[in-house]
């Protein structure tokens, strides 16, 4: 592991490592911004569903345009449209009183995921790349993909800054925000569209099965550590970037896949923050009891 840190400068000696590090940083920035809203709005399961649906969209794009095993811009656009369609289907099915939203999410994302596996298996030349879509292949990120990630990161950052007051009000109390004139419906669908774009573009970085963690764990770390929305967002972005860097260094040092290394690094941060906060609360209660006993006559 120490050798990995000493060889950190090797990232700048190879073009594919530079692109991988840049793609990881851009993905972390985007996921770090979105994660608090995913956690506080309780969209974790919906995000997982959209991530699995992205596999179906990419498979449709690869088969439809016959571009080979490497996704192109047309493939990503197809996947985005398909993933948004799955999101609309979830909203439609969950609008029925007899069907809960989590049931609709589970039904739709399983069907979309199965469609993707079926299409890739049908075209034998895509089967070898199925593992890359499931678990990520950040070292194979090309110029098109990191540019798309850059554009998405800029869009998300500008949108967050421009709608900050609306987002803060809507995140904590939707009814109060609606009464205050905040366009809650626009924010809800806008957030889902951005999440769909994020999971589609992040599949190549950490994979469809792991991208959900990057949209949940940083926000969970922020909400455990802070009380104001600004600090939650700052800690979420910081933890996402730190986890990505640690995962890349771990991968470079031990020759393990970068995607799982990134997710496990962020999870270790989450575990450390969770137990630290738990210890802090328990210690505060003990100190409070001591002061209460001293104050008794």
C-alpha positions in Angstrom: 0.0 0.0 0.0 2.9 2.3 0.8 4.4 1.6 -2.5 1.1 2.7 -4.1 1.3 6.1 -2.4 5.0 6.4 -3.5 4.0 5.6 -7.1 1.2 8.1 -7.2 3.1 10.1 -9.7 2.7 7.2 -12.2 -0.8 8.4 -12.9 0.7 11.3 -14.8 3.1 9.1 -16.9 0.4 7.3 -18.8 -2.5 8.7 -20.7 -5.1 6.1 -19.7 -4.2 6.6 -16.0 -4.7 10.3 -16.4 -8.1 9.8 -18.0 -9.1 7.3 -15.3 -8.1 9.7 -12.5 -9.9 12.6 -14.2 -13.0 10.5 -14.8 -13.0 9.3 -11.2 -12.7 12.9 -9.9 -15.5 14.1 -12.2 -17.8 11.2 -11.2 -17.0 11.9 -7.5 -17.8 15.6 -7.8 -21.2 14.8 -9.5 -22.1 12.0 -7.1 -21.0 14.1 -4.1 -23.3 16.9 -5.1 -26.3 14.7 -5.8 -25.8 12.3 -2.9 -27.2 14.5 -0.1 -30.4 15.0 -2.0 -30.7 11.3 -2.8 -30.3 10.4 0.9 -32.5 13.2 2.4 -35.3 12.7 -0.2 -35.1 8.9 0.3 -34.4 8.1 -3.3 -31.8 5.3 -2.7 -33.9 2.4 -4.0 -35.1 4.5 -7.0 -31.4 5.3 -7.8 -30.5 1.6 -7.6 -33.3 0.9 -10.1 -32.2 3.5 -12.5 -28.6 2.2 -12.3 -29.7 -1.3 -13.3 -32.0 0.1 -16.0 -28.9 1.8 -17.5 -27.6 -1.6 -18.4 -30.7 -2.3 -20.5 -30.3 1.1 -22.2 -26.6 0.6 -23.1 -27.4 -2.9 -24.5 -30.1 -1.4 -26.7 -27.8 1.3 -27.9 -24.9 -1.2 -28.7 -27.2 -3.6 -30.5 -29.3 -0.9 -32.3 -26.3 1.1 -33.7 -24.0 -2.0 -34.0 -21.0 0.1 -32.7 -19.2 -2.8 -31.3 -18.4 -3.4 -27.6 -17.4 0.2 -26.9 -20.3 2.6 -26.3 -20.6 5.7 -28.5 -22.4 9.0 -28.0 -25.5 7.5 -29.7 -25.3 4.5 -27.3 -25.2 6.8 -24.2 -28.1 8.9 -25.5 -30.1 5.8 -26.1 -29.3 4.5 -22.6 -30.3 7.9 -21.1 -33.6 8.0 -22.9 -34.3 4.4 -22.0 -33.4 5.0 -18.3 -35.7 8.0 -18.2 -38.4 5.9 -19.7 -38.0 3.4 -16.9 -38.2 6.2 -14.4 -41.5 7.3 -16.0 -42.8 3.8 -15.9 -42.0 3.6 -12.2 -43.8 6.8 -11.6 -46.8 5.5 -13.6 -47.1 2.1 -11.9 -46.5 3.6 -8.4 -49.4 6.1 -9.0 -51.8 3.2 -8.6 -53.1 3.0 -5.0 -52.7 -0.8 -4.9 -49.0 -0.7 -5.8 -46.3 0.8 -3.6 -43.4 2.7 -5.1 -40.8 0.2 -4.0 -42.7 -2.6 -5.7 -42.9 -0.6 -8.9 -39.1 0.1 -8.7 -38.3 -3.5 -8.1 -40.5 -4.7 -11.0 -39.2 -2.2 -13.6 -35.5 -2.3 -12.9 -35.4 -6.1 -12.9 -37.2 -6.2 -16.2 -34.8 -3.6 -17.7 -31.7 -5.3 -16.3 -32.9 -8.7 -17.6 -33.4 -7.1 -21.1 -29.8 -5.8 -21.1 -28.4 -9.2 -20.1 -30.6 -10.9 -22.8 -29.5 -8.5 -25.6 -25.8 -8.8 -24.7 -26.0 -12.5 -24.6 -27.8 -12.6 -27.9 -24.9 -10.7 -29.5 -22.0 -12.9 -28.5 -19.3 -10.2 -29.1 -20.8 -8.0 -26.3 -20.8 -10.8 -23.6 -17.1 -10.2 -22.8 -17.8 -6.6 -21.9 -20.7 -7.5 -19.6 -18.4 -7.6 -16.6 -17.1 -4.1 -17.4 -20.7 -2.8 -17.4 -21.5 -4.5 -14.1 -18.4 -3.7 -12.2 -16.8 -0.8 -14.1 -13.6 -0.4 -16.1 -12.3 3.0 -15.2 -8.9 2.3 -16.9 -10.7 2.0 -20.2 -12.4 5.4 -20.1 -11.9 7.2 -23.4 -11.9 10.9 -24.3 -15.6 10.9 -25.2 -16.6 9.5 -21.8 -14.5 11.9 -19.6 -15.8 14.9 -21.7 -19.4 13.7 -21.1 -18.6 13.4 -17.4 -17.1 16.9 -17.4 -20.2 18.4 -19.1 -22.4 16.6 -16.6 -20.3 17.8 -13.6 -20.5 21.4 -14.8 -24.3 21.1 -15.4 -24.9 19.6 -11.9 -22.7 22.2 -10.2 -24.3 25.1 -11.9 -27.8 23.7 -11.3 -27.1 23.2 -7.6 -25.8 26.8 -7.3 -28.6 28.3 -9.3 -31.4 26.4 -7.4 -29.7 26.3 -4.0 -32.5 28.0 -2.1 -35.2 25.9 -3.7 -33.3 22.7 -3.2 -32.6 23.4 0.5 -36.3 24.2 1.2 -37.6 21.2 -0.9 -35.1 18.7 0.6 -36.2 19.2 4.2 -39.9 20.1 3.9 -41.6 19.6 0.6 -45.0 20.8 1.8 -43.6 24.1 3.2 -41.5 24.5 0.0 -44.7 24.1 -2.1 -46.6 26.6 0.0 -43.7 29.0 -0.5 -43.9 28.8 -4.2 -41.0 26.5 -4.9 -41.5 24.4 -8.1 -41.3 21.0 -6.3 -42.5 19.0 -9.3 -39.8 20.6 -11.5 -37.1 19.8 -8.9 -38.3 16.2 -8.5 -38.2 15.4 -12.2 -35.1 17.4 -12.8 -33.3 15.5 -10.0 -34.4 12.1 -11.4 -33.2 13.1 -14.9 -29.8 14.2 -13.6 -29.5 11.0 -11.6 -30.4 9.0 -14.7 -27.6 10.8 -16.7 -25.2 10.2 -13.8 -25.7 6.5 -13.5 -25.5 6.0 -17.3 -22.1 7.8 -17.5 -20.8 6.3 -14.3 -21.4 2.7 -15.4 -18.0 2.7 -17.2 -16.3 4.1 -14.1 -17.6 1.9 -11.2 -20.2 -0.3 -12.8 -24.0 -0.6 -12.6 -23.9 -2.7 -9.5 -21.7 -0.2 -7.6 -22.6 3.2 -8.9 -25.5 3.3 -6.4 -23.1 3.3 -3.5 -21.4 6.5 -4.8 -24.8 8.2 -4.9 -25.7 7.1 -1.3 -22.6 6.8 0.9 -21.1 10.3 0.5 -24.5 11.9 1.4 -24.8 9.5 4.3 -21.4 10.6 5.6 -22.4 14.3 5.2 -25.8 13.8 7.0 -24.1 12.0 9.9 -21.4 14.6 10.3 -23.2 17.9 9.8 -26.5 19.7 10.4 -26.5 22.5 7.8 -27.1 21.8 4.1 -23.9 23.6 3.1 -21.7 21.5 5.4 -23.5 18.3 4.4 -22.8 19.1 0.7 -19.1 19.9 1.4 -18.5 16.8 3.4 -20.3 14.7 0.8 -18.1 16.0 -2.0 -14.9 15.7 0.1 -15.7 12.1 1.1 -16.5 11.1 -2.5 -13.2 12.6 -3.8 -11.2 11.1 -1.0 -12.7 7.6 -1.5 -12.0 7.7 -5.2 -8.4 8.8 -4.7 -7.9 6.1 -2.1 -9.5 3.5 -4.3 -7.3 4.4 -7.3 -4.2 4.3 -5.1 -5.3 0.9 -3.7 -5.9 -0.4 -7.2 -2.5 0.8 -8.4 -0.7 -0.7 -5.4 -2.4 -4.1 -5.1 -3.6 -4.7 -8.7 -7.3 -5.0 -7.7 -10.2 -3.6 -9.8 -10.5 0.2 -9.3 -14.4 0.2 -9.1 -14.7 -2.0 -6.0 -11.7 -0.4 -4.4 -13.3 3.1 -4.7 -16.6 1.9 -3.3 -15.0 0.0 -0.4 -12.9 3.1 0.4 -16.0 5.3 0.7 -17.7 2.6 2.7 -14.8 2.5 5.2 -15.1 6.3 5.5 -18.8 5.9 6.2 -18.2 3.2 8.8 -15.6 5.3 10.6 -17.9 8.4 10.7 -20.8 6.3 11.9 -19.0 4.8 14.8 -17.2 8.1 15.6 -20.6 9.9 15.8 -22.0 7.0 17.9 -19.2 7.2 20.3 -19.5 11.0 20.4 -23.2 10.8 21.2 -22.7 8.2 23.9 -19.8 10.1 25.5 -21.9 13.3 25.5 -24.7 11.5 27.3 -22.3 10.2 29.9 -20.9 13.6 30.5 -24.4 15.1 30.7 -25.3 12.6 33.4 -22.1 13.5 35.4 -22.9 17.2 35.3 -26.5 16.4 36.3 -25.3 14.5 39.3 -22.9 17.3 40.3 -25.8 19.8 40.1 -28.0 17.9 42.6 -28.1 19.3 46.1 
